[in-house]
């Protein structure tokens, strides 16, 4: 089952808003080497805004395989010197390589698995019902926190959004239930937390339990904590700042952020976000 929702009002500008779904439909994402095409969920998981940073507004989409999320993307616009530009931002959630084209042009080809799964510390046994397991995962998520740090070393504590972006179940892959949660600035997802209730008792070396994985959704430095312990960090990667569709440096990374329309973009601006502390 997919749970999708829209959050917040869209920012208005003099320019017509981009058609993000139309852009999402232009992507063909396939597993490698099998060549199996992922299925786009055409309902946006989240329509978001971030007025503190260049009047950003975007929509988040997911591509599925075997009823499990394999790729996630945000398409967003931003304003710089009164010019509106568009960026596309992808992260692999797949257990292996992917290949994505945009309007027939190679856009992204991550070579590694997209997530590193770990057991949730001190987690209880999964409940016997779907509703119970989903409630457990939301409760477990509250023991994590995330932080975004700008190139000027301004720290922003991110807020855990109260509802998941996505709920799913994939018995074929041993996933009883899963969720994608987000840590946000305004309503802009900056860090993703995936959590799954798994049941692999058919395999004698495995059991049932809860596992988690983090994914970045910004090229700035991002980190996650469990209690006082830093458990995950992705450093600043400025190659994404003015990256364009097809640029070699970002193609093979599990996270890639780029301008899809070469020659029609304004630069991103390191100084455009204010130091906000805890997001509102």
Backbone as CSV, one residue per row, in Angstrom:
resi,resn,N_x,N_y,N_z,CA_x,CA_y,CA_z,C_x,C_y,C_z
1,UNK,0.851,-1.193,0.000,0.000,0.000,0.000,0.883,1.238,0.000
2,UNK,0.557,2.211,-0.843,1.304,3.456,-0.890,0.530,4.526,-0.142
3,UNK,1.230,5.238,0.707,0.635,6.369,1.406,1.317,7.618,0.901
4,UNK,0.559,8.497,0.243,1.138,9.717,-0.281,0.326,10.892,0.226
5,UNK,0.981,12.046,0.274,0.285,13.229,0.742,0.978,14.468,0.217
6,UNK,0.256,15.565,0.205,0.817,16.856,-0.144,0.878,17.704,1.107
7,UNK,1.924,18.508,1.227,2.118,19.322,2.425,2.443,20.736,1.998
8,UNK,1.752,21.698,2.574,2.140,23.085,2.388,1.635,23.674,1.083
9,UNK,1.606,25.005,1.025,1.182,25.704,-0.187,2.359,25.926,-1.098
10,UNK,2.100,25.927,-2.380,3.154,26.183,-3.343,3.513,27.672,-3.338
11,UNK,4.798,27.970,-3.467,5.256,29.338,-3.581,4.873,29.883,-4.950
12,UNK,4.439,31.131,-5.016,4.077,31.714,-6.298,5.184,32.637,-6.763
13,UNK,5.437,32.626,-8.069,6.380,33.557,-8.683,5.738,34.083,-9.959
14,UNK,6.396,34.995,-10.602,5.871,35.508,-11.863,5.934,34.435,-12.956
15,UNK,6.821,33.469,-12.798,6.952,32.409,-13.782,5.960,31.303,-13.472
16,UNK,5.462,30.635,-14.521,4.581,29.488,-14.319,5.357,28.374,-13.634
17,UNK,4.757,27.663,-12.667,5.476,26.593,-11.964,5.805,25.458,-12.905
18,UNK,6.961,24.818,-12.724,7.323,23.686,-13.573,6.363,22.520,-13.378
19,UNK,6.205,21.723,-14.418,5.380,20.527,-14.322,6.286,19.383,-13.901
20,UNK,6.390,19.147,-12.604,7.331,18.165,-12.097,6.931,16.741,-12.483
21,UNK,5.636,16.440,-12.521,5.213,15.104,-12.925,5.607,14.827,-14.375
22,UNK,5.461,15.822,-15.211,5.869,15.651,-16.611,7.347,15.301,-16.709
23,UNK,8.179,15.958,-15.885,9.604,15.624,-15.865,9.821,14.205,-15.358
24,UNK,9.123,13.829,-14.276,9.296,12.489,-13.712,8.958,11.407,-14.734
25,UNK,7.939,11.647,-15.533,7.527,10.666,-16.544,8.569,10.465,-17.638
26,UNK,9.461,11.431,-17.796,10.477,11.327,-18.848,11.640,10.423,-18.450
27,UNK,11.667,10.013,-17.180,12.749,9.135,-16.721,12.399,7.669,-16.953
28,UNK,13.362,6.946,-17.461,13.307,5.488,-17.529,14.430,4.988,-16.632
29,UNK,14.052,4.324,-15.538,15.040,3.821,-14.578,14.971,2.305,-14.594
30,UNK,16.134,1.672,-14.761,16.200,0.221,-14.883,17.233,-0.358,-13.929
31,UNK,16.985,-1.599,-13.505,17.992,-2.331,-12.741,19.095,-2.786,-13.681
32,UNK,20.289,-2.938,-13.121,21.462,-3.394,-13.887,22.000,-4.646,-13.189
33,UNK,22.257,-5.726,-13.934,22.241,-5.840,-15.398,20.931,-6.332,-15.972
34,UNK,19.906,-6.599,-15.142,18.695,-7.240,-15.625,17.943,-6.397,-16.651
35,UNK,17.990,-5.073,-16.489,17.250,-4.198,-17.396,15.774,-4.095,-17.066
36,UNK,15.378,-4.480,-15.831,13.982,-4.375,-15.418,13.629,-2.918,-15.143
37,UNK,12.556,-2.460,-15.750,12.170,-1.054,-15.594,11.413,-0.858,-14.289
38,UNK,11.811,0.154,-13.511,11.117,0.487,-12.276,9.805,1.190,-12.601
39,UNK,8.861,1.068,-11.666,7.529,1.647,-11.876,7.409,2.960,-11.118
40,UNK,7.114,4.029,-11.847,6.919,5.340,-11.230,5.557,5.394,-10.542
41,UNK,5.557,5.790,-9.270,4.313,6.134,-8.580,4.006,7.595,-8.915
42,UNK,2.994,7.818,-9.723,2.778,9.148,-10.291,2.193,10.154,-9.310
43,UNK,1.747,9.712,-8.157,1.269,10.663,-7.156,2.450,11.125,-6.317
44,UNK,2.673,12.417,-6.289,3.783,12.967,-5.511,3.661,12.551,-4.045
45,UNK,4.780,12.083,-3.474,4.794,11.750,-2.053,4.677,12.996,-1.191
46,UNK,5.194,14.104,-1.722,5.231,15.339,-0.943,5.417,16.516,-1.876
47,UNK,4.563,17.528,-1.753,4.778,18.820,-2.404,5.277,19.773,-1.326
48,UNK,6.493,20.279,-1.499,7.128,20.985,-0.392,7.610,22.368,-0.799
49,UNK,7.892,23.186,0.217,8.454,24.516,-0.010,9.566,24.770,1.000
50,UNK,10.492,25.639,0.620,11.536,26.087,1.544,11.804,27.563,1.267
51,UNK,10.980,28.458,1.806,11.144,29.889,1.536,12.434,30.468,2.076
52,UNK,13.074,29.802,3.043,14.324,30.322,3.612,15.488,30.171,2.649
53,UNK,15.352,29.300,1.647,16.480,29.053,0.750,16.027,29.200,-0.700
54,UNK,16.198,30.412,-1.240,15.976,30.690,-2.654,14.567,30.326,-3.124
55,UNK,13.594,30.461,-2.244,12.193,30.234,-2.586,11.992,28.877,-3.269
56,UNK,12.653,27.861,-2.744,12.557,26.537,-3.351,11.159,25.948,-3.171
57,UNK,10.721,25.228,-4.173,9.484,24.453,-4.097,9.640,23.231,-4.979
58,UNK,9.121,22.113,-4.512,9.362,20.898,-5.272,8.328,19.829,-5.019
59,UNK,8.522,18.710,-5.704,7.669,17.531,-5.567,8.570,16.306,-5.518
60,UNK,8.170,15.327,-4.713,8.980,14.132,-4.475,8.275,12.909,-5.045
61,UNK,9.035,12.106,-5.804,8.481,10.928,-6.468,9.324,9.696,-6.139
62,UNK,8.689,8.524,-6.243,9.376,7.275,-5.955,9.125,6.293,-7.094
63,UNK,10.142,5.471,-7.359,10.056,4.392,-8.350,10.166,3.065,-7.601
64,UNK,9.267,2.124,-7.933,9.123,0.888,-7.173,9.542,-0.333,-8.000
65,UNK,9.944,-1.386,-7.286,10.217,-2.690,-7.884,9.952,-3.752,-6.815
66,UNK,9.190,-4.763,-7.167,8.818,-5.812,-6.205,8.139,-5.206,-4.978
67,UNK,7.334,-4.156,-5.231,6.566,-3.464,-4.185,7.458,-2.786,-3.147
68,UNK,8.691,-2.499,-3.529,9.653,-1.879,-2.624,10.265,-0.667,-3.322
69,UNK,10.540,0.443,-2.612,11.125,1.621,-3.262,12.574,1.351,-3.683
70,UNK,12.872,1.655,-4.948,14.217,1.449,-5.482,14.921,2.763,-5.817
71,UNK,14.158,3.823,-6.065,14.750,5.131,-6.361,13.770,6.211,-5.927
72,UNK,14.315,7.311,-5.442,13.494,8.438,-5.006,14.105,9.717,-5.561
73,UNK,13.233,10.664,-5.909,13.722,11.910,-6.510,12.861,13.074,-6.071
74,UNK,13.487,14.230,-6.007,12.784,15.492,-5.864,13.116,16.348,-7.074
75,UNK,12.095,16.891,-7.703,12.257,17.889,-8.748,11.848,19.224,-8.152
76,UNK,12.725,20.226,-8.226,12.397,21.485,-7.564,12.902,22.682,-8.351
77,UNK,12.247,23.810,-8.103,12.669,25.081,-8.689,13.226,25.971,-7.587
78,UNK,14.051,26.940,-7.995,14.588,27.916,-7.055,14.811,29.226,-7.793
79,UNK,14.908,30.306,-7.013,15.052,31.644,-7.587,16.406,32.206,-7.202
80,UNK,17.143,32.692,-8.208,18.446,33.324,-7.961,18.572,34.513,-8.902
81,UNK,18.775,35.716,-8.322,18.834,36.948,-9.112,17.639,37.067,-10.048
82,UNK,16.451,36.787,-9.491,15.172,36.911,-10.190,15.039,35.946,-11.364
83,UNK,15.865,34.920,-11.403,15.771,33.897,-12.446,15.370,32.584,-11.802
84,UNK,14.378,31.902,-12.402,13.906,30.627,-11.891,14.607,29.494,-12.629
85,UNK,15.203,28.578,-11.874,15.853,27.407,-12.450,15.289,26.144,-11.814
86,UNK,15.597,25.003,-12.423,15.081,23.705,-11.972,16.245,22.766,-11.719
87,UNK,16.141,21.978,-10.649,17.086,20.898,-10.395,16.323,19.605,-10.145
88,UNK,16.982,18.493,-10.487,16.478,17.162,-10.177,17.472,16.495,-9.241
89,UNK,16.948,15.825,-8.228,17.775,15.263,-7.164,17.355,13.804,-6.951
90,UNK,18.305,12.884,-7.068,18.004,11.453,-6.984,18.829,10.785,-5.894
91,UNK,18.241,9.758,-5.288,19.003,8.867,-4.420,18.556,7.438,-4.699
92,UNK,19.540,6.550,-4.850,19.225,5.138,-5.027,18.814,4.516,-3.707
93,UNK,17.768,3.717,-3.741,17.336,2.921,-2.597,17.449,1.442,-2.924
94,UNK,18.102,1.138,-4.030,18.128,-0.213,-4.589,19.266,-1.048,-4.007
95,UNK,19.125,-2.374,-4.051,20.189,-3.259,-3.559,21.297,-3.502,-4.576
96,UNK,21.290,-2.774,-5.686,22.313,-2.942,-6.711,22.325,-1.752,-7.656
97,UNK,23.102,-1.836,-8.747,23.225,-0.715,-9.688,21.911,-0.394,-10.404
98,UNK,21.806,0.867,-10.840,20.670,1.339,-11.620,21.182,2.118,-12.836
99,UNK,20.279,2.333,-13.784,20.586,3.171,-14.947,19.350,3.982,-15.277
100,UNK,19.508,5.317,-15.340,18.375,6.198,-15.587,18.648,7.098,-16.777
101,UNK,17.652,7.228,-17.646,17.732,8.177,-18.752,16.615,9.195,-18.617
102,UNK,16.877,10.404,-19.109,15.896,11.484,-19.111,15.715,11.927,-20.550
103,UNK,14.525,11.688,-21.085,14.282,11.989,-22.499,15.309,11.294,-23.393
104,UNK,15.702,10.087,-23.013,16.644,9.309,-23.807,18.100,9.587,-23.529
105,UNK,18.417,10.582,-22.679,19.805,10.937,-22.373,20.196,10.335,-21.023
106,UNK,21.400,9.767,-20.945,21.862,9.188,-19.693,21.942,10.277,-18.624
107,UNK,21.250,10.043,-17.498,21.182,11.037,-16.434,21.841,10.574,-15.154
108,UNK,21.861,9.245,-14.937,22.277,8.759,-13.624,22.526,7.263,-13.731
109,UNK,23.640,6.806,-13.191,23.969,5.379,-13.266,24.739,4.959,-12.020
110,UNK,24.079,4.951,-10.852,24.778,4.559,-9.625,25.243,3.111,-9.697
111,UNK,26.477,2.889,-9.266,27.087,1.565,-9.421,26.987,0.705,-8.176
112,UNK,26.674,1.319,-7.040,26.667,0.586,-5.778,25.252,0.490,-5.222
113,UNK,25.085,-0.347,-4.214,23.794,-0.405,-3.538,23.508,0.950,-2.909
114,UNK,22.232,1.290,-2.829,21.874,2.636,-2.413,21.815,2.863,-0.924
115,UNK,21.643,1.791,-0.138,21.440,1.934,1.303,22.294,0.941,2.064
116,UNK,22.700,1.330,3.254,23.373,0.424,4.186,22.422,0.215,5.357
117,UNK,21.881,-1.000,5.468,20.891,-1.300,6.496,21.574,-1.732,7.796
118,UNK,21.017,-1.285,8.916,21.504,-1.677,10.237,20.304,-2.006,11.127
119,UNK,20.522,-2.873,12.099,19.458,-3.194,13.043,19.177,-1.986,13.932
120,UNK,17.891,-1.731,14.190,17.508,-0.632,15.080,17.914,-0.996,16.507
121,UNK,18.672,-0.137,17.188,19.105,-0.458,18.555,17.930,-0.633,19.510
122,UNK,18.008,-1.662,20.320,17.050,-1.898,21.398,15.605,-1.911,20.903
123,UNK,15.406,-2.452,19.708,14.049,-2.502,19.154,13.268,-3.677,19.734
124,UNK,11.962,-3.532,19.887,11.145,-4.645,20.368,10.910,-5.663,19.255
125,UNK,10.294,-6.768,19.608,9.856,-7.715,18.590,8.746,-7.069,17.765
126,UNK,8.731,-7.304,16.444,7.658,-6.719,15.629,6.287,-7.203,16.081
127,UNK,5.346,-6.273,16.077,3.972,-6.599,16.466,3.353,-7.576,15.467
128,UNK,2.271,-8.177,15.872,1.644,-9.187,15.033,0.734,-8.639,13.963
129,UNK,0.487,-7.312,13.958,-0.393,-6.696,12.967,0.351,-5.582,12.227
130,UNK,-0.137,-5.286,11.025,0.466,-4.216,10.232,0.361,-2.873,10.961
131,UNK,-0.819,-2.579,11.498,-1.007,-1.314,12.214,-0.035,-1.223,13.378
132,UNK,0.156,-2.315,14.093,1.081,-2.313,15.221,2.515,-2.088,14.790
133,UNK,2.928,-2.721,13.694,4.309,-2.555,13.227,4.564,-1.127,12.742
134,UNK,3.594,-0.544,12.047,3.758,0.839,11.586,3.864,1.797,12.764
135,UNK,3.065,1.572,13.795,3.147,2.405,14.988,4.499,2.243,15.666
136,UNK,5.007,1.021,15.737,6.321,0.787,16.342,7.414,1.554,15.588
137,UNK,7.357,1.536,14.257,8.399,2.216,13.484,8.359,3.721,13.686
138,UNK,7.167,4.287,13.767,7.078,5.727,14.042,7.662,6.049,15.419
139,UNK,7.389,5.205,16.386,7.929,5.431,17.726,9.443,5.279,17.748
140,UNK,9.973,4.274,17.049,11.417,4.061,16.995,12.117,5.218,16.298
141,UNK,11.464,5.801,15.307,12.074,6.914,14.566,12.347,8.114,15.454
142,UNK,11.590,8.263,16.523,11.763,9.426,17.404,13.072,9.382,18.181
143,UNK,13.726,8.224,18.205,15.010,8.134,18.896,16.166,8.608,18.019
144,UNK,15.876,8.954,16.750,16.892,9.459,15.831,16.698,10.958,15.639
145,UNK,17.777,11.629,15.297,17.693,13.028,14.882,18.700,13.268,13.774
146,UNK,18.516,14.370,13.051,19.378,14.650,11.900,19.735,16.131,11.873
147,UNK,20.851,16.416,11.208,21.402,17.774,11.183,21.938,18.072,9.787
148,UNK,21.713,19.302,9.338,22.225,19.809,8.064,23.196,20.942,8.360
149,UNK,24.395,20.895,7.764,25.414,21.912,8.009,25.794,22.578,6.691
150,UNK,25.712,23.895,6.646,25.994,24.647,5.426,27.505,24.736,5.192
151,UNK,27.921,25.135,3.977,29.347,25.333,3.723,29.990,26.374,4.632
152,UNK,29.190,27.260,5.233,29.705,28.253,6.178,29.647,27.749,7.620
153,UNK,29.366,26.452,7.769,29.341,25.788,9.078,28.178,26.232,9.953
154,UNK,27.083,26.663,9.337,25.855,26.934,10.076,25.103,25.621,10.249
155,UNK,24.756,25.291,11.482,24.096,24.022,11.792,22.584,24.215,11.861
156,UNK,21.864,23.322,11.211,20.414,23.345,11.228,19.902,22.000,11.740
157,UNK,19.237,22.021,12.898,18.600,20.815,13.408,17.319,20.579,12.617
158,UNK,17.213,19.415,12.030,16.076,19.105,11.180,14.941,18.494,11.995
159,UNK,13.729,18.770,11.554,12.534,18.285,12.245,12.055,16.987,11.596
160,UNK,11.757,15.991,12.414,11.187,14.749,11.898,9.728,15.000,11.539
161,UNK,9.392,14.861,10.253,8.002,15.040,9.823,7.121,13.990,10.496
162,UNK,5.920,14.365,10.909,5.104,13.456,11.723,4.557,12.245,10.982
163,UNK,4.442,12.327,9.666,3.882,11.210,8.913,4.881,10.726,7.863
164,UNK,4.875,9.438,7.569,5.790,8.906,6.543,5.461,9.456,5.159
165,UNK,6.491,9.571,4.334,6.271,9.860,2.922,5.634,8.666,2.222
166,UNK,5.999,7.467,2.681,5.569,6.253,1.986,5.472,5.103,2.977
167,UNK,4.430,4.304,2.826,4.322,3.029,3.510,4.263,1.937,2.454
168,UNK,4.935,0.810,2.702,4.956,-0.249,1.703,5.113,-1.602,2.378
169,UNK,4.853,-2.644,1.612,5.015,-4.011,2.075,5.498,-4.840,0.902
170,UNK,6.519,-5.671,1.139,7.107,-6.482,0.068,7.418,-7.874,0.596
171,UNK,6.378,-8.718,0.753,6.604,-10.077,1.274,7.605,-10.868,0.440
172,UNK,7.654,-10.604,-0.866,8.573,-11.324,-1.752,10.021,-11.124,-1.342
173,UNK,10.346,-9.957,-0.788,11.723,-9.665,-0.389,11.917,-9.742,1.123
174,UNK,10.928,-10.288,1.844,11.065,-10.455,3.282,10.732,-9.229,4.095
175,UNK,10.081,-8.236,3.477,9.722,-7.006,4.188,8.245,-7.063,4.561
176,UNK,7.973,-7.198,5.853,6.579,-7.198,6.310,5.954,-5.836,6.083
177,UNK,6.663,-4.786,6.531,6.219,-3.413,6.336,7.437,-2.505,6.313
178,UNK,7.322,-1.409,5.575,8.404,-0.435,5.523,7.847,0.971,5.434
179,UNK,8.669,1.935,5.821,8.286,3.345,5.740,9.493,4.159,5.287
180,UNK,9.189,5.252,4.589,10.187,6.297,4.332,9.752,7.511,5.129
181,UNK,10.586,7.924,6.074,10.343,9.109,6.881,11.318,10.204,6.457
182,UNK,11.027,11.437,6.822,11.869,12.548,6.379,12.157,13.505,7.520
183,UNK,13.378,14.002,7.511,13.789,15.102,8.384,13.817,16.350,7.517
184,UNK,13.085,17.386,7.919,12.782,18.500,7.025,13.273,19.836,7.571
185,UNK,13.490,20.763,6.638,13.675,22.188,6.919,12.514,22.885,6.243
186,UNK,11.699,23.624,6.997,10.368,24.035,6.530,9.618,22.743,6.217
187,UNK,9.219,22.514,4.966,8.661,21.200,4.601,9.549,20.482,3.592
188,UNK,10.779,20.954,3.445,11.738,20.427,2.474,12.479,19.224,3.072
189,UNK,12.343,18.012,2.517,13.058,16.854,3.062,14.550,16.923,2.746
190,UNK,15.381,16.931,3.777,16.825,17.042,3.614,17.535,15.716,3.908
191,UNK,16.971,14.918,4.801,17.509,13.597,5.145,16.337,12.621,5.195
192,UNK,16.536,11.449,4.611,15.512,10.413,4.622,15.917,9.305,5.585
193,UNK,14.947,8.820,6.324,15.124,7.669,7.203,14.192,6.566,6.729
194,UNK,14.761,5.467,6.279,13.973,4.303,5.900,14.015,3.289,7.026
195,UNK,12.871,2.687,7.304,12.804,1.683,8.348,11.923,0.540,7.863
196,UNK,12.352,-0.670,8.153,11.611,-1.844,7.726,11.447,-2.835,8.872
197,UNK,10.267,-3.430,8.929,10.034,-4.608,9.746,10.247,-5.806,8.830
198,UNK,11.282,-6.600,9.115,11.606,-7.697,8.206,11.326,-9.042,8.873
199,UNK,11.028,-10.016,8.027,10.784,-11.375,8.488,11.447,-12.318,7.499
200,UNK,12.635,-12.761,7.868,13.410,-13.645,6.998,13.653,-14.984,7.692
201,UNK,12.662,-15.390,8.494,12.820,-16.620,9.263,12.819,-17.861,8.378
202,UNK,12.432,-17.702,7.116,12.546,-18.835,6.198,14.004,-19.180,5.933
203,UNK,14.886,-18.203,6.151,16.322,-18.420,6.032,16.854,-18.721,7.442
204,UNK,17.444,-19.894,7.668,17.835,-20.280,9.028,18.887,-19.381,9.658
205,UNK,19.585,-18.560,8.846,20.610,-17.679,9.406,20.052,-16.296,9.755
206,UNK,18.777,-16.062,9.465,18.187,-14.760,9.717,17.006,-14.879,10.673
207,UNK,16.453,-13.750,11.038,15.326,-13.731,11.970,14.398,-12.587,11.581
208,UNK,13.553,-12.191,12.510,12.663,-11.060,12.300,13.101,-9.904,13.181
209,UNK,12.822,-8.666,12.748,13.198,-7.510,13.539,12.955,-6.215,12.782
210,UNK,13.615,-5.152,13.234,13.524,-3.846,12.598,14.926,-3.415,12.153
211,UNK,15.007,-2.819,10.971,16.272,-2.276,10.474,16.028,-0.870,9.935
212,UNK,17.116,-0.099,9.814,17.000,1.277,9.344,18.152,1.601,8.400
213,UNK,17.948,2.648,7.599,18.999,3.171,6.719,18.716,4.648,6.477
214,UNK,19.786,5.429,6.309,19.655,6.855,6.016,20.061,7.140,4.575
215,UNK,19.476,8.202,4.021,19.831,8.670,2.680,19.861,10.192,2.685
216,UNK,20.849,10.753,2.031,20.936,12.207,1.949,19.980,12.720,0.882
217,UNK,19.453,13.927,1.108,18.652,14.603,0.098,19.103,16.053,-0.020
218,UNK,20.382,16.275,0.218,21.038,17.573,0.025,22.529,17.313,-0.119
219,UNK,23.202,18.168,-0.909,24.634,17.957,-1.113,25.484,18.571,-0.001
220,UNK,24.867,19.343,0.915,25.601,19.841,2.061,25.900,18.695,3.020
221,UNK,26.698,18.972,4.027,27.018,17.972,5.037,25.747,17.620,5.823
222,UNK,25.460,16.329,5.902,24.305,15.857,6.667,24.771,14.762,7.610
223,UNK,24.130,14.687,8.762,24.509,13.689,9.765,23.263,13.253,10.515
224,UNK,23.339,12.038,11.080,22.237,11.511,11.879,22.782,10.985,13.194
225,UNK,21.939,11.035,14.225,22.326,10.658,15.574,21.272,9.723,16.163
226,UNK,21.749,8.818,17.003,20.849,8.018,17.835,21.242,8.303,19.275
227,UNK,20.370,9.008,19.977,20.783,9.530,21.275,21.912,10.530,21.074
228,UNK,23.010,10.338,21.796,24.162,11.236,21.657,25.181,10.723,20.644
229,UNK,24.945,9.564,20.069,25.930,8.943,19.177,25.671,9.311,17.725
230,UNK,26.711,9.822,17.056,26.609,10.056,15.622,26.748,8.711,14.917
231,UNK,25.726,8.341,14.147,25.694,7.008,13.548,25.811,7.034,12.032
232,UNK,25.774,8.239,11.428,25.802,8.332,9.962,26.167,9.753,9.575
233,UNK,26.971,9.897,8.528,27.322,11.228,8.049,27.715,11.161,6.584
234,UNK,27.271,12.148,5.806,27.676,12.325,4.421,28.251,13.738,4.288
235,UNK,29.494,13.876,3.830,30.132,15.198,3.812,29.640,16.075,2.666
236,UNK,29.923,17.365,2.786,29.648,18.333,1.726,30.235,17.841,0.401
237,UNK,29.435,17.912,-0.662,29.891,17.523,-2.001,29.482,18.626,-2.972
238,UNK,30.363,19.632,-3.136,30.026,20.801,-3.937,29.968,20.509,-5.434
239,UNK,30.333,19.294,-5.847,30.219,18.965,-7.271,28.767,19.027,-7.736
240,UNK,27.820,18.915,-6.794,26.407,18.947,-7.164,25.877,20.366,-7.320
241,UNK,26.651,21.359,-6.922,26.148,22.725,-6.878,25.720,23.230,-8.250
242,UNK,26.571,23.041,-9.246,26.265,23.498,-10.602,26.342,22.347,-11.598
243,UNK,26.055,21.144,-11.116,26.072,19.946,-11.943,24.944,19.988,-12.976
244,UNK,25.219,19.500,-14.186,24.227,19.451,-15.252,23.950,18.010,-15.663
245,UNK,22.838,17.813,-16.316,22.467,16.501,-16.820,23.607,15.890,-17.626
246,UNK,24.017,14.671,-17.242,25.038,13.954,-17.994,26.463,14.240,-17.587
247,UNK,26.684,15.204,-16.661,28.053,15.475,-16.213,28.635,14.218,-15.564
248,UNK,29.863,13.892,-15.937,30.453,12.606,-15.552,30.655,12.473,-14.048
249,UNK,30.945,13.585,-13.362,31.331,13.487,-11.950,30.217,12.921,-11.075
250,UNK,28.965,13.210,-11.400,27.878,12.756,-10.543,27.163,11.506,-11.013
251,UNK,27.452,11.073,-12.233,26.670,9.992,-12.840,26.624,8.728,-12.004
252,UNK,27.759,8.310,-11.454,27.836,7.002,-10.811,27.577,7.048,-9.312
253,UNK,27.275,8.235,-8.751,27.063,8.354,-7.313,25.647,7.910,-6.941
254,UNK,25.496,7.351,-5.738,24.163,6.915,-5.323,23.241,8.112,-5.101
255,UNK,23.816,9.294,-4.813,23.064,10.541,-4.746,23.575,11.440,-5.856
256,UNK,22.652,11.988,-6.642,23.044,12.887,-7.716,22.023,14.006,-7.825
257,UNK,22.512,15.238,-7.895,21.671,16.413,-8.012,22.176,17.225,-9.198
258,UNK,21.294,17.572,-10.119,21.758,18.206,-11.358,20.666,19.067,-11.991
259,UNK,21.117,20.017,-12.818,20.198,20.796,-13.646,19.872,19.973,-14.890
260,UNK,18.603,19.711,-15.157,18.266,18.872,-16.306,18.318,19.596,-17.643
261,UNK,18.296,20.930,-17.609,18.248,21.692,-18.854,19.513,22.539,-18.958
262,UNK,20.503,22.028,-19.620,21.817,22.663,-19.706,21.701,24.046,-20.361
263,UNK,22.401,25.021,-19.763,22.440,26.357,-20.339,21.275,27.236,-19.950
264,UNK,20.329,26.709,-19.136,19.154,27.493,-18.765,19.027,27.610,-17.254
265,UNK,20.163,27.627,-16.557,20.119,27.550,-15.104,20.911,28.670,-14.442
266,UNK,20.419,29.089,-13.287,21.170,29.980,-12.421,21.915,29.138,-11.394
267,UNK,23.044,29.640,-10.878,23.791,28.860,-9.888,23.048,28.770,-8.571
268,UNK,23.307,27.689,-7.828,22.845,27.630,-6.449,23.692,28.604,-5.627
269,UNK,23.175,29.036,-4.497,23.829,30.079,-3.711,24.051,29.589,-2.287
270,UNK,25.331,29.427,-1.907,25.663,28.947,-0.565,25.111,29.858,0.527
271,UNK,24.946,31.145,0.228,24.548,32.097,1.254,23.038,32.263,1.361
272,UNK,22.282,31.483,0.598,20.847,31.735,0.514,20.056,31.147,1.671
273,UNK,20.659,30.277,2.483,19.919,29.719,3.612,20.340,30.435,4.890
274,UNK,19.371,30.736,5.707,19.641,31.392,6.982,19.904,30.323,8.050
275,UNK,20.710,30.687,9.030,20.892,29.791,10.171,19.609,29.841,10.993
276,UNK,18.906,28.702,11.055,17.581,28.709,11.647,17.500,27.957,12.961
277,UNK,18.523,27.178,13.324,18.374,26.305,14.484,17.357,25.222,14.159
278,UNK,16.466,24.935,15.093,15.441,23.946,14.837,14.448,24.491,13.831
279,UNK,14.172,23.693,12.800,13.277,24.151,11.742,11.872,24.371,12.310
280,UNK,11.165,25.332,11.748,9.816,25.612,12.257,8.846,24.526,11.860
